[in-house]
Amino acid sequence: MTNSSQVNAGTVSAAITSVAHNRSTATLAPAEKPAKFSGVDFKRWQQKMFFYLTTLSLQRFINENVPVISDETPPEE
């Protein structure tokens, strides 16, 4: 059997959990935004920028696929 305090505690934790999972995007404070690249330690800056874009759900715009150019030359018209 459960008493009323156990039931209320379960309700509160369920409400907190559902609120936490309903947030669609996290907003970052301006202080958390990565600084502009200064020319030092590119790999570290690149990782920070990728993480920042991932938190904003923008990582899909980072494209590392190199386009393939065909060997055939199109006919001149």
OpenMM code with the backbone's topology and positions (N, CA, C; nanometers):
from openmm import Vec3, app, unit

residues = "MET THR ASN SER SER GLN VAL ASN ALA GLY THR VAL SER ALA ALA ILE THR SER VAL ALA HIS ASN ARG SER THR ALA THR LEU ALA PRO ALA GLU LYS PRO ALA LYS PHE SER GLY VAL ASP PHE LYS ARG TRP GLN GLN LYS MET PHE PHE TYR LEU THR THR LEU SER LEU GLN ARG PHE ILE ASN GLU ASN VAL PRO VAL ILE SER ASP GLU THR PRO PRO GLU GLU".split()
positions = [
    Vec3(0.0840, -0.1182, 0.0000),
    Vec3(0.0000, 0.0000, 0.0000),
    Vec3(0.0881, 0.1241, 0.0000),
    Vec3(0.0374, 0.2272, -0.0595),
    Vec3(0.1109, 0.3532, -0.0614),
    Vec3(0.0332, 0.4571, 0.0161),
    Vec3(0.1052, 0.5425, 0.0829),
    Vec3(0.0366, 0.6510, 0.1522),
    Vec3(0.0349, 0.7742, 0.0617),
    Vec3(-0.0292, 0.8801, 0.1053),
    Vec3(-0.0474, 0.9979, 0.0197),
    Vec3(0.0850, 1.0670, -0.0127),
    Vec3(0.1834, 1.0645, 0.0773),
    Vec3(0.3115, 1.1297, 0.0486),
    Vec3(0.3870, 1.0548, -0.0608),
    Vec3(0.3767, 0.9220, -0.0653),
    Vec3(0.4423, 0.8455, -0.1709),
    Vec3(0.3756, 0.8719, -0.3055),
    Vec3(0.2460, 0.8829, -0.3072),
    Vec3(0.1735, 0.9105, -0.4312),
    Vec3(0.2093, 1.0493, -0.4822),
    Vec3(0.2118, 1.1484, -0.3937),
    Vec3(0.2461, 1.2852, -0.4333),
    Vec3(0.3896, 1.2937, -0.4824),
    Vec3(0.4807, 1.2234, -0.4183),
    Vec3(0.6207, 1.2253, -0.4604),
    Vec3(0.6343, 1.1662, -0.5997),
    Vec3(0.5602, 1.0612, -0.6283),
    Vec3(0.5635, 1.0009, -0.7615),
    Vec3(0.5071, 1.0942, -0.8669),
    Vec3(0.4043, 1.1673, -0.8332),
    Vec3(0.3429, 1.2615, -0.9269),
    Vec3(0.4367, 1.3765, -0.9578),
    Vec3(0.5021, 1.4288, -0.8570),
    Vec3(0.5938, 1.5407, -0.8764),
    Vec3(0.7105, 1.4989, -0.9640),
    Vec3(0.7701, 1.3839, -0.9375),
    Vec3(0.8848, 1.3416, -1.0176),
    Vec3(0.8439, 1.3130, -1.1612),
    Vec3(0.7240, 1.2609, -1.1814),
    Vec3(0.6765, 1.2358, -1.3178),
    Vec3(0.6551, 1.3675, -1.3908),
    Vec3(0.6041, 1.4674, -1.3219),
    Vec3(0.5818, 1.5976, -1.3849),
    Vec3(0.7138, 1.6629, -1.4217),
    Vec3(0.8120, 1.6549, -1.3365),
    Vec3(0.9433, 1.7126, -1.3645),
    Vec3(1.0083, 1.6408, -1.4816),
    Vec3(0.9965, 1.5101, -1.4846),
    Vec3(1.0554, 1.4324, -1.5931),
    Vec3(0.9927, 1.4682, -1.7263),
    Vec3(0.8612, 1.4799, -1.7315),
    Vec3(0.7956, 1.5102, -1.8588),
    Vec3(0.8300, 1.6501, -1.9069),
    Vec3(0.8463, 1.7446, -1.8175),
    Vec3(0.8838, 1.8799, -1.8568),
    Vec3(1.0249, 1.8804, -1.9129),
    Vec3(1.1153, 1.8058, -1.8521),
    Vec3(1.2538, 1.8033, -1.8974),
    Vec3(1.2665, 1.7416, -2.0357),
    Vec3(1.1835, 1.6453, -2.0686),
    Vec3(1.1934, 1.5782, -2.1977),
    Vec3(1.1196, 1.6524, -2.3089),
    Vec3(1.0357, 1.7482, -2.2759),
    Vec3(0.9588, 1.8185, -2.3777),
    Vec3(1.0336, 1.9356, -2.4397),
    Vec3(1.1479, 1.9751, -2.3852),
    Vec3(1.2239, 2.0849, -2.4442),
    Vec3(1.2811, 2.0408, -2.5771),
    Vec3(1.2548, 2.1136, -2.6822),
    Vec3(1.3008, 2.0732, -2.8148),
    Vec3(1.4432, 2.1198, -2.8423),
    Vec3(1.4783, 2.2406, -2.8053),
    Vec3(1.6141, 2.2889, -2.8282),
    Vec3(1.6665, 2.3548, -2.7019),
    Vec3(1.7938, 2.3416, -2.6820),
    Vec3(1.8567, 2.4045, -2.5669),
    Vec3(1.9056, 2.5424, -2.6089),
    Vec3(1.8804, 2.6415, -2.5259),
    Vec3(1.9295, 2.7745, -2.5571),
    Vec3(2.0585, 2.7965, -2.4811),
    Vec3(2.1595, 2.8395, -2.5518),
    Vec3(2.2882, 2.8625, -2.4893),
    Vec3(2.3050, 3.0106, -2.4600),
    Vec3(2.3672, 3.0386, -2.3490),
    Vec3(2.3977, 3.1762, -2.3153),
    Vec3(2.5069, 3.2262, -2.4094),
    Vec3(2.5115, 3.3555, -2.4362),
    Vec3(2.6150, 3.4076, -2.5262),
    Vec3(2.7569, 3.3745, -2.4804),
    Vec3(2.7775, 3.3563, -2.3508),
    Vec3(2.9102, 3.3231, -2.3004),
    Vec3(2.9525, 3.1830, -2.3430),
    Vec3(2.8558, 3.0956, -2.3730),
    Vec3(2.8875, 2.9591, -2.4120),
    Vec3(2.9166, 2.9470, -2.5614),
    Vec3(2.8936, 3.0518, -2.6373),
    Vec3(2.9197, 3.0493, -2.7809),
    Vec3(3.0714, 3.0452, -2.8021),
    Vec3(3.1209, 2.9577, -2.8910),
    Vec3(3.2654, 2.9512, -2.9148),
    Vec3(3.3180, 3.0824, -2.9733),
    Vec3(3.4394, 3.1148, -2.9368),
    Vec3(3.5024, 3.2370, -2.9868),
    Vec3(3.5407, 3.2199, -3.1329),
    Vec3(3.5604, 3.3314, -3.2030),
    Vec3(3.6047, 3.3257, -3.3418),
    Vec3(3.7427, 3.2622, -3.3468),
    Vec3(3.7707, 3.1966, -3.4578),
    Vec3(3.8989, 3.1281, -3.4727),
    Vec3(4.0109, 3.2311, -3.4780),
    Vec3(4.1105, 3.2141, -3.3903),
    Vec3(4.2205, 3.3102, -3.3815),
    Vec3(4.3473, 3.2609, -3.4489),
    Vec3(4.3445, 3.1419, -3.5066),
    Vec3(4.4628, 3.0891, -3.5736),
    Vec3(4.5434, 2.9949, -3.4861),
    Vec3(4.4992, 2.9721, -3.3633),
    Vec3(4.5711, 2.8851, -3.2713),
    Vec3(4.4840, 2.7642, -3.2383),
    Vec3(4.5428, 2.6442, -3.2455),
    Vec3(4.4772, 2.5187, -3.2071),
    Vec3(4.3460, 2.4963, -3.2835),
    Vec3(4.3594, 2.4819, -3.4156),
    Vec3(4.2427, 2.4658, -3.5022),
    Vec3(4.1589, 2.3457, -3.4636),
    Vec3(4.2208, 2.2304, -3.4333),
    Vec3(4.1441, 2.1087, -3.4023),
    Vec3(4.0525, 2.1308, -3.2819),
    Vec3(4.1019, 2.1982, -3.1797),
    Vec3(4.0210, 2.2246, -3.0599),
    Vec3(3.9036, 2.3163, -3.0939),
    Vec3(3.9311, 2.4230, -3.1702),
    Vec3(3.8256, 2.5150, -3.2109),
    Vec3(3.7221, 2.4429, -3.2964),
    Vec3(3.7682, 2.3548, -3.3848),
    Vec3(3.6785, 2.2800, -3.4723),
    Vec3(3.5844, 2.1917, -3.3901),
    Vec3(3.6383, 2.1257, -3.2878),
    Vec3(3.5558, 2.0410, -3.2020),
    Vec3(3.4525, 2.1239, -3.1259),
    Vec3(3.4952, 2.2386, -3.0743),
    Vec3(3.4017, 2.3256, -3.0025),
    Vec3(3.2904, 2.3741, -3.0946),
    Vec3(3.3260, 2.4122, -3.2172),
    Vec3(3.2268, 2.4620, -3.3117),
    Vec3(3.1292, 2.3517, -3.3522),
    Vec3(3.1807, 2.2313, -3.3743),
    Vec3(3.0931, 2.1200, -3.4105),
    Vec3(2.9960, 2.0896, -3.2967),
    Vec3(3.0454, 2.0910, -3.1724),
    Vec3(2.9588, 2.0676, -3.0570),
    Vec3(2.8521, 2.1767, -3.0464),
    Vec3(2.8925, 2.3014, -3.0675),
    Vec3(2.7989, 2.4136, -3.0610),
    Vec3(2.6895, 2.3993, -3.1667),
    Vec3(2.7289, 2.3667, -3.2892),
    Vec3(2.6301, 2.3496, -3.3962),
    Vec3(2.5400, 2.2294, -3.3697),
    Vec3(2.5955, 2.1258, -3.3075),
    Vec3(2.5154, 2.0085, -3.2735),
    Vec3(2.4089, 2.0443, -3.1701),
    Vec3(2.4444, 2.1253, -3.0717),
    Vec3(2.3464, 2.1644, -2.9700),
    Vec3(2.2355, 2.2501, -3.0295),
    Vec3(2.2638, 2.3187, -3.1388),
    Vec3(2.1626, 2.3996, -3.2063),
    Vec3(2.0913, 2.3216, -3.3167),
    Vec3(2.1229, 2.1930, -3.3284),
    Vec3(2.0671, 2.1048, -3.4328),
    Vec3(2.1006, 2.1552, -3.5729),
    Vec3(2.2214, 2.2059, -3.5917),
    Vec3(2.2663, 2.2568, -3.7213),
    Vec3(2.3815, 2.1755, -3.7784),
    Vec3(2.4138, 2.0620, -3.7170),
    Vec3(2.5274, 1.9835, -3.7635),
    Vec3(2.5066, 1.9274, -3.9031),
    Vec3(2.3837, 1.9233, -3.9495),
    Vec3(2.3575, 1.8692, -4.0836),
    Vec3(2.4134, 1.9605, -4.1926),
    Vec3(2.4452, 2.0853, -4.1588),
    Vec3(2.4995, 2.1774, -4.2574),
    Vec3(2.6508, 2.1655, -4.2720),
    Vec3(2.7133, 2.0870, -4.1874),
    Vec3(2.8564, 2.0617, -4.2014),
    Vec3(2.8698, 1.9424, -4.2934),
    Vec3(2.9231, 1.9662, -4.4114),
    Vec3(2.9319, 1.8618, -4.5125),
    Vec3(3.0784, 1.8362, -4.5451),
    Vec3(3.1250, 1.7154, -4.5177),
    Vec3(3.2640, 1.6809, -4.5453),
    Vec3(3.2780, 1.5976, -4.6722),
    Vec3(3.1687, 1.5734, -4.7430),
    Vec3(3.1751, 1.4970, -4.8672),
    Vec3(3.2270, 1.5864, -4.9794),
    Vec3(3.3337, 1.5427, -5.0436),
    Vec3(3.3925, 1.6187, -5.1528),
    Vec3(3.3178, 1.5834, -5.2810),
    Vec3(3.2743, 1.6820, -5.3585),
    Vec3(3.2040, 1.6503, -5.4831),
    Vec3(3.2984, 1.5835, -5.5829),
    Vec3(3.2449, 1.4874, -5.6572),
    Vec3(3.3236, 1.4141, -5.7556),
    Vec3(3.3021, 1.4781, -5.8923),
    Vec3(3.4129, 1.5127, -5.9584),
    Vec3(3.4061, 1.5719, -6.0914),
    Vec3(3.4300, 1.4613, -6.1923),
    Vec3(3.3411, 1.4490, -6.2882),
    Vec3(3.3560, 1.3426, -6.3873),
    Vec3(3.4696, 1.3764, -6.4839),
    Vec3(3.5299, 1.2724, -6.5417),
    Vec3(3.6406, 1.2896, -6.6355),
    Vec3(3.5922, 1.3340, -6.7729),
    Vec3(3.4676, 1.3108, -6.8021),
    Vec3(3.4134, 1.3465, -6.9329),
    Vec3(3.3850, 1.4960, -6.9403),
    Vec3(3.4187, 1.5545, -7.0525),
    Vec3(3.3907, 1.6955, -7.0757),
    Vec3(3.2566, 1.7054, -7.1474),
    Vec3(3.1668, 1.7895, -7.1006),
    Vec3(3.0378, 1.8012, -7.1690),
    Vec3(3.0574, 1.8609, -7.3089),
    Vec3(2.9772, 1.8182, -7.4040),
    Vec3(2.9919, 1.8707, -7.5407),
    Vec3(2.9564, 2.0192, -7.5472),
    Vec3(3.0330, 2.0926, -7.6251),
    Vec3(3.0073, 2.2358, -7.6435),
    Vec3(2.8893, 2.2533, -7.7377),
    Vec3(2.8037, 2.3462, -7.7087),
    Vec3(2.6884, 2.3692, -7.7965),
    Vec3(2.7090, 2.4930, -7.8778),
] * unit.nanometer
topology = app.Topology()
chain = topology.addChain("A")
for resn in residues:
    res = topology.addResidue(resn, chain)
    for name in ("N", "CA", "C"):
        topology.addAtom(name, app.Element.getBySymbol(name[0]), res)
